[in-house]
Structures are given as structure tokens and as C-alpha cells.
Amino acid sequence: MNYYERHLGDYARDTAHLSMMEHGAYNLLLDRYYATEQGIPADQVHRLARARTREERAAVDAVLQEFFTLQEGVWTHKRAEAELVKAQARIQAAQENGRRGGRPKQNQEKPSGLLLGSVLETQIKAHQSPDTKHQSVKQNPLPPAGVGASDKVHEFPPGFDRFWQAYPRKTAKPQAAKAFARLRPDEPLLQRMLAALDLQRQSPQWQRDGGQFVPHPSTWINGRRWEDELSFAEPMDAFAGAL
């Protein structure tokens, strides 16, 4: 994504103790995170943050330890992951609006009586607080009784709920949703993924030690693990026949 909202108050509150070098490292890592829409590989993090000296690498390490989480060799950021999931939901809604013919046309005159794009109207928007900047005048009546959350715009990509219900390891759901959204499987591919999960859940590798070796769902999607060739042969006991 080429744009993300930067909440200055939140950032200032959480990073007031950082040094100038640590601020630079944190912003470089965040920009890279949003630009690629994925976590930062641990074996490349210093190069991606342009850290060459010992002090620069120490600044990067300090930021990573405080604001990121290392998962399977990738540094992830909780707030960035949540923002990426919300962005995917907005993209899905925009695509749905496009299929329906676009957004309904709005009057050129706003309720305040100011024409869109006028100098005064622009100045008023510039002085709005962050809490009201994205609010709009509600024109539709409240939904009738009985309309629940299932009638609202889905928070996750279409088909993801079916995948998540079938996957045995419920870990890092935002990362899994992001990986699923990038894949955008059609119905035949989704059916193939679900069928592969049915088989892999029964494999000795996934059942060993209470499912300890089941990969994270995002890793399973990114690695196209539904294409794995399974072997259900039990490992040979090294002491078989010794007695």
C-alpha cells in the first residue's frame, strides 16, 4: 500500500523516549512494512533499515525488541497488521461498490452551505480534530430489527472464515487474513486447500506432540502447503528389534 494513516498523538506517546537514531530506524521499518504489506525478515532487517555501524544496528535492535514480535524468522508489528487488515476490508468494499456501479452520487453543496473545494471549506477541514475528520453525515435510516453483524461488510476476505474454521492452529489471525487476501483463492482453489487440510490434520507430523509441529496458518498459505506431498508412514523406531 502506498498510503497509511499516521496518528501523531499515538506515535508521540509511545516513542517519546526514543533517540533520534531510534526514531529513524522505527520509521524506516514501518515504511517498509506498509509498502510491502508483510513482516520484516529477521536475516535482512539491518540491511533494510540501512544500519551499517554498530550504533545504528543497536538502534534497530532496540526498536525491534520494544515494538515488534519475532515469529518464525519474521518481525511482525501488531498495529501495522491490524491496519493492513482494515485496508483490505476497505478495498473489498470498494471493489463491491464498483461491481454495483460505484458509490451513489452526492450533492455538490454540503450541509454547511459551502461548495466542495472552496477555500473556507478547506480551512474548516484543516482545523477539525482527528476524531471527526473521517465522520460523515448519516443519510440512511437505522437498519430494521433483526439485522445482525452478518449483514455488515465482512472484516475478513471472502472465504477466509471457512479456511480459519478448518485450520487446526488458531494463531496470528490477522497475518493469516492478510496472506489469504493476497492469495485471493477462487472457489476451486479454496476447495483444494480445504481438502488438503482434511488430509494433513490426520498426518503423523501434525498430530505429534499435540499439534506442536502444525505451521502457523499464514506460513501454510504463503508456502502453498496444500501442494505438499504427504507421507503417512510412521517413522522407524531406532531401537526396534534391539531387544
C-alpha positions in Angstrom: 0.0 0.0 0.0 1.2 3.5 -0.9 -0.6 5.3 1.9 -1.3 4.7 5.6 -2.6 6.9 8.4 -0.1 8.2 10.8 -1.6 9.1 14.2 0.8 11.7 15.6 -0.6 11.6 19.1 -0.3 7.9 19.4 3.2 7.9 17.9 4.4 10.7 20.2 3.1 9.0 23.3 4.6 5.6 22.5 8.0 6.9 21.2 8.9 9.9 23.3 11.8 8.1 25.0 13.5 7.1 21.7 16.7 8.7 20.5 16.9 10.4 17.1 18.6 7.3 15.6 15.9 5.0 17.0 13.2 7.2 15.6 14.8 6.9 12.2 15.1 3.2 12.5 11.5 2.8 13.6 10.1 4.9 10.7 12.2 3.1 8.1 10.9 -0.2 9.4 7.3 1.0 9.4 7.5 2.4 5.9 8.9 -0.8 4.6 6.2 -2.8 6.5 3.3 -0.9 4.9 4.9 -0.7 1.5 5.3 -4.5 1.2 2.3 -5.4 3.4 4.3 -8.1 5.2 6.6 -8.6 8.1 10.4 -7.9 8.0 12.7 -11.0 7.6 15.0 -11.2 10.6 18.0 -12.0 8.5 17.6 -8.8 6.4 16.4 -6.4 9.0 19.7 -4.4 9.4 20.1 -4.1 5.6 16.5 -3.0 5.1 16.9 -0.4 7.8 20.2 0.8 6.3 22.0 0.1 9.5 25.7 -0.1 8.9 27.5 1.0 12.0 27.4 -0.7 15.4 25.4 2.1 16.9 22.8 2.0 14.0 22.4 -1.8 14.3 21.9 -1.3 18.1 19.2 1.3 17.5 17.4 -1.1 15.1 17.6 -4.0 17.6 16.2 -1.8 20.4 13.2 -0.8 18.3 12.6 -4.4 17.2 12.6 -5.6 20.8 10.2 -3.0 22.0 7.7 -2.6 19.2 7.9 -5.8 17.1 7.4 -9.6 17.7 9.6 -12.3 16.1 7.5 -15.1 14.6 9.2 -17.9 12.6 12.0 -15.7 11.5 9.9 -12.7 10.6 9.4 -9.5 12.7 5.7 -8.5 12.9 4.0 -5.4 14.2 0.6 -5.7 15.8 -0.7 -2.2 14.9 0.5 -2.4 11.3 -1.1 -5.8 10.9 -4.4 -4.5 12.2 -4.2 -1.5 9.8 -3.4 -3.8 6.9 -6.5 -6.0 7.6 -8.7 -2.9 7.8 -7.2 -1.6 4.5 -8.0 -5.0 2.8 -11.6 -4.7 4.1 -11.9 -1.2 2.6 -10.5 -2.5 -0.7 -13.0 -5.3 -0.8 -15.9 -2.8 -0.1 -14.7 -0.5 -2.8 -14.5 -3.4 -5.3 -18.0 -4.4 -4.3 -19.2 -0.8 -4.9 -17.5 -0.9 -8.3 -19.3 -4.0 -9.3 -22.6 -2.4 -8.3 -21.9 0.7 -10.4 -20.0 2.9 -8.0 -20.9 5.0 -5.0 -24.2 6.9 -5.1 -23.9 10.5 -6.3 -23.8 13.2 -3.6 -25.0 16.7 -3.8 -22.3 19.3 -4.6 -23.5 21.5 -1.7 -22.6 20.3 1.7 -25.0 20.7 4.7 -23.0 23.7 5.9 -23.9 25.5 2.6 -20.2 25.6 1.4 -19.4 24.3 -2.0 -17.0 21.5 -2.2 -13.4 22.6 -2.7 -14.0 26.2 -1.6 -11.2 27.9 0.4 -13.3 28.3 3.5 -14.5 24.7 3.4 -10.8 23.5 3.1 -9.8 25.7 6.1 -12.6 24.2 8.3 -11.5 20.7 7.4 -7.9 21.5 8.3 -8.9 22.5 11.8 -11.0 19.5 12.6 -9.8 17.2 15.2 -8.6 13.7 14.2 -11.7 12.2 15.9 -14.1 14.0 13.5 -12.1 14.2 10.3 -13.4 11.0 8.9 -17.0 11.3 10.1 -19.8 11.8 7.5 -23.4 12.8 7.7 -25.6 9.7 8.0 -28.3 9.8 5.3 -29.7 6.3 5.7 -32.2 5.3 8.4 -31.3 2.7 11.0 -31.5 -0.9 9.8 -34.7 -2.8 10.7 -34.8 -5.0 13.7 -33.2 -8.4 13.2 -30.3 -7.2 11.0 -27.1 -8.5 12.6 -23.4 -8.4 12.1 -23.7 -10.9 9.2 -25.4 -8.2 7.1 -22.4 -5.8 7.5 -19.3 -5.6 5.4 -17.1 -8.6 6.2 -14.0 -7.7 8.2 -12.0 -10.6 6.6 -11.7 -11.6 2.9 -14.4 -13.8 1.4 -13.8 -17.5 2.1 -11.4 -16.8 4.9 -13.9 -17.8 7.6 -14.2 -21.2 6.1 -10.4 -21.6 6.0 -10.0 -20.4 9.6 -12.7 -22.8 10.8 -10.9 -25.7 9.2 -7.4 -24.8 10.2 -6.4 -26.6 13.4 -3.9 -24.0 14.8 -5.7 -20.8 15.6 -2.7 -18.4 15.8 -2.0 -15.0 14.3 -5.3 -14.5 12.6 -4.6 -11.0 11.2 -1.4 -12.3 9.5 -3.4 -15.3 8.1 -6.1 -13.0 6.8 -3.5 -10.8 5.1 -1.9 -13.8 3.4 -5.3 -15.1 2.4 -6.3 -11.7 0.9 -3.0 -11.6 -1.1 -3.7 -15.1 -2.5 -7.4 -14.4 -3.3 -8.3 -18.0 -3.9 -11.3 -18.8 -6.1 -13.8 -21.5 -5.1 -12.0 -24.4 -6.8 -8.7 -23.4 -5.1 -10.4 -22.9 -1.8 -11.9 -26.4 -2.1 -8.5 -27.8 -2.9 -7.0 -26.1 0.2 -9.8 -27.4 2.5 -9.4 -30.9 1.1 -5.6 -30.8 1.7 -6.3 -29.6 5.3 -8.5 -32.6 5.9 -5.7 -34.9 5.0 -2.9 -33.0 6.7 -4.8 -32.9 10.0 -4.6 -36.7 10.0 -0.9 -36.9 9.2 1.6 -38.1 11.9 3.6 -34.8 11.6 0.6 -32.7 12.5 -0.7 -35.0 15.3 2.7 -35.4 17.0 3.1 -33.7 20.4 -0.4 -32.3 20.5 0.0 -30.4 17.1 3.2 -28.7 18.0 4.5 -29.1 14.5 1.5 -27.6 12.7 2.7 -24.5 10.9 1.2 -21.1 11.5 -1.7 -20.5 9.1 0.0 -17.6 7.4 3.1 -19.8 6.8 0.9 -22.5 5.4 -0.8 -20.1 2.9 2.4 -18.3 1.9 4.2 -21.6 1.4 1.3 -23.1 -0.7 1.4 -26.1 1.7 -1.7 -27.6 0.2 0.6 -28.7 -2.6 2.7 -30.8 -0.2 3.0 -34.5 -0.9 2.1 -36.3 2.3 3.7 -39.5 3.7 1.7 -41.3 6.3 4.4 -43.8 7.0 5.3 -43.9 10.7 9.0 -43.2 11.5 11.0 -46.3 12.1 11.9 -46.9 15.7 15.7 -46.8 16.0 15.5 -49.4 18.8 13.1 -51.8 17.0 14.4 -55.3 17.3 17.2 -54.4 19.7 15.6 -56.5 22.5 
